[in-house]
Amino acid sequence: MALAGALATGHAFGQEIVKLPPPTAQEKTDQREVLRRAAVLDQQKRKDDFARNCLKPALSDSQLEACRAAYRKL
């Protein structure tokens, strides 16, 4: 009963319920591609950081532990 009243009130004031159309297959593909490219850039940044910081001959204990953590994230 309350739902019918709400719908009647909405129609009386000329308000319409607007639904967005579902995304098309192309839009879904484009969104996945954007997410994939962001993930690839993030992975490349991690690799570069690891190579820059951890491929040194002498590392302190704290640096070594940080490199182990960075390697696990690769």
Backbone as CSV, one residue per row, in Angstrom:
resi,resn,N_x,N_y,N_z,CA_x,CA_y,CA_z,C_x,C_y,C_z
1,MET,0.822,-1.171,0.000,0.000,0.000,0.000,0.882,1.256,0.000
2,ALA,1.928,1.226,0.806,2.824,2.382,0.873,3.562,2.560,-0.451
3,LEU,3.930,1.445,-1.092,4.622,1.512,-2.381,3.716,2.132,-3.438
4,ALA,2.463,1.734,-3.430,1.518,2.297,-4.394,1.362,3.798,-4.166
5,GLY,1.317,4.210,-2.909,1.219,5.632,-2.596,2.437,6.395,-3.065
6,ALA,3.604,5.807,-2.878,4.838,6.462,-3.308,4.884,6.588,-4.820
7,LEU,4.473,5.536,-5.524,4.463,5.593,-6.981,3.454,6.615,-7.477
8,ALA,2.276,6.640,-6.856,1.251,7.600,-7.255,1.720,9.021,-7.004
9,THR,2.382,9.246,-5.893,2.890,10.576,-5.570,3.952,10.997,-6.579
10,GLY,4.838,10.069,-6.925,5.889,10.372,-7.902,5.311,10.713,-9.254
11,HIS,4.292,9.969,-9.687,3.668,10.254,-10.973,2.878,11.553,-10.921
12,ALA,2.293,11.856,-9.791,1.518,13.081,-9.661,2.408,14.310,-9.809
13,PHE,3.627,14.218,-9.325,4.546,15.348,-9.431,5.390,15.290,-10.694
14,GLY,5.165,14.320,-11.531,5.876,14.231,-12.796,7.280,13.684,-12.682
15,GLN,7.601,13.020,-11.599,8.934,12.446,-11.434,8.941,11.055,-12.058
16,GLU,9.988,10.769,-12.753,10.136,9.454,-13.355,11.351,8.772,-12.753
17,ILE,11.276,7.484,-12.635,12.413,6.706,-12.168,13.294,6.436,-13.383
18,VAL,14.500,6.954,-13.340,15.416,6.843,-14.464,16.454,5.778,-14.138
19,LYS,16.524,4.793,-14.998,17.533,3.744,-14.827,18.592,3.914,-15.902
20,LEU,19.830,3.765,-15.503,20.915,3.822,-16.470,20.927,2.526,-17.268
21,PRO,21.198,2.621,-18.551,21.258,1.384,-19.337,22.468,0.561,-18.895
22,PRO,22.383,-0.744,-18.992,23.533,-1.569,-18.608,24.701,-1.300,-19.552
23,PRO,25.914,-1.443,-19.051,27.078,-1.178,-19.915,27.134,-2.176,-21.070
24,THR,27.569,-1.686,-22.202,27.694,-2.547,-23.374,28.934,-3.415,-23.242
25,ALA,29.032,-4.400,-24.102,30.191,-5.297,-24.079,31.480,-4.514,-24.340
26,GLN,31.420,-3.539,-25.242,32.608,-2.739,-25.547,33.027,-1.912,-24.342
27,GLU,32.065,-1.346,-23.618,32.393,-0.568,-22.425,33.017,-1.445,-21.349
28,LYS,32.504,-2.659,-21.202,33.085,-3.587,-20.231,34.515,-3.953,-20.627
29,THR,34.717,-4.196,-21.918,36.057,-4.533,-22.412,37.015,-3.369,-22.199
30,ASP,36.561,-2.166,-22.488,37.406,-0.978,-22.294,37.781,-0.813,-20.828
31,GLN,36.824,-1.032,-19.930,37.100,-0.904,-18.495,38.117,-1.951,-18.042
32,ARG,37.964,-3.183,-18.507,38.937,-4.227,-18.147,40.318,-3.890,-18.680
33,GLU,40.387,-3.325,-19.885,41.675,-2.965,-20.475,42.346,-1.851,-19.659
34,VAL,41.575,-0.882,-19.199,42.122,0.191,-18.365,42.686,-0.396,-17.071
35,LEU,41.940,-1.308,-16.448,42.420,-1.934,-15.207,43.660,-2.782,-15.458
36,ARG,43.690,-3.496,-16.583,44.854,-4.333,-16.910,46.094,-3.471,-17.125
37,ARG,45.933,-2.373,-17.850,47.087,-1.489,-18.100,47.612,-0.878,-16.804
38,ALA,46.711,-0.521,-15.906,47.131,0.026,-14.612,47.898,-1.028,-13.816
39,ALA,47.430,-2.285,-13.865,48.118,-3.359,-13.150,49.500,-3.620,-13.748
40,VAL,49.613,-3.560,-15.071,50.911,-3.768,-15.730,51.883,-2.659,-15.344
41,LEU,51.416,-1.420,-15.320,52.290,-0.302,-14.923,52.746,-0.441,-13.478
42,ASP,51.834,-0.863,-12.599,52.181,-1.059,-11.195,53.224,-2.164,-11.042
43,GLN,53.036,-3.257,-11.775,53.993,-4.373,-11.714,55.363,-3.940,-12.228
44,GLN,55.385,-3.168,-13.318,56.656,-2.703,-13.858,57.347,-1.764,-12.880
45,LYS,56.587,-0.914,-12.198,57.162,-0.013,-11.203,57.793,-0.811,-10.072
46,ARG,57.122,-1.870,-9.624,57.680,-2.720,-8.561,58.965,-3.395,-9.012
47,LYS,58.993,-3.881,-10.252,60.209,-4.519,-10.770,61.365,-3.526,-10.822
48,ASP,61.078,-2.317,-11.307,62.123,-1.295,-11.403,62.642,-0.898,-10.023
49,ASP,61.733,-0.748,-9.071,62.145,-0.412,-7.700,63.006,-1.523,-7.109
50,PHE,62.621,-2.767,-7.334,63.400,-3.894,-6.828,64.791,-3.895,-7.454
51,ALA,64.858,-3.724,-8.769,66.148,-3.726,-9.452,67.035,-2.581,-8.969
52,ARG,66.449,-1.420,-8.759,67.230,-0.256,-8.337,67.725,-0.398,-6.899
53,ASN,66.893,-0.940,-6.018,67.240,-0.960,-4.596,67.882,-2.256,-4.111
54,CYS,67.661,-3.347,-4.798,68.039,-4.635,-4.223,69.126,-5.392,-4.972
55,LEU,69.545,-4.917,-6.096,70.577,-5.635,-6.838,71.952,-5.017,-6.599
56,LYS,72.225,-4.756,-5.340,73.516,-4.219,-4.929,74.282,-5.335,-4.236
57,PRO,75.606,-5.299,-4.308,76.372,-6.391,-3.694,76.310,-6.420,-2.166
58,ALA,76.280,-5.284,-1.532,76.296,-5.260,-0.064,75.044,-4.550,0.443
59,LEU,74.229,-5.287,1.197,73.007,-4.717,1.765,73.014,-4.915,3.272
60,SER,72.505,-3.932,3.982,72.381,-4.088,5.424,71.216,-5.030,5.721
61,ASP,71.093,-5.427,6.988,70.021,-6.350,7.357,68.645,-5.758,7.079
62,SER,68.471,-4.493,7.388,67.161,-3.866,7.158,66.874,-3.740,5.666
63,GLN,67.896,-3.424,4.877,67.714,-3.343,3.429,67.392,-4.721,2.854
64,LEU,68.056,-5.743,3.364,67.814,-7.101,2.899,66.385,-7.542,3.207
65,GLU,65.913,-7.207,4.394,64.536,-7.557,4.770,63.528,-6.805,3.890
66,ALA,63.813,-5.540,3.597,62.940,-4.763,2.717,62.930,-5.347,1.305
67,CYS,64.067,-5.820,0.859,64.142,-6.441,-0.466,63.377,-7.762,-0.500
68,ARG,63.446,-8.515,0.577,62.662,-9.764,0.630,61.181,-9.464,0.537
69,ALA,60.721,-8.450,1.250,59.312,-8.070,1.217,58.918,-7.585,-0.191
70,ALA,59.795,-6.818,-0.816,59.514,-6.326,-2.162,59.465,-7.487,-3.154
71,TYR,60.343,-8.473,-2.989,60.365,-9.622,-3.889,59.079,-10.438,-3.757
72,ARG,58.573,-10.560,-2.533,57.328,-11.316,-2.337,56.153,-10.644,-3.050
73,LYS,56.199,-9.311,-3.185,55.129,-8.603,-3.854,55.197,-8.720,-5.373
74,LEU,56.374,-9.121,-5.892,56.497,-9.303,-7.333,55.693,-10.473,-7.700
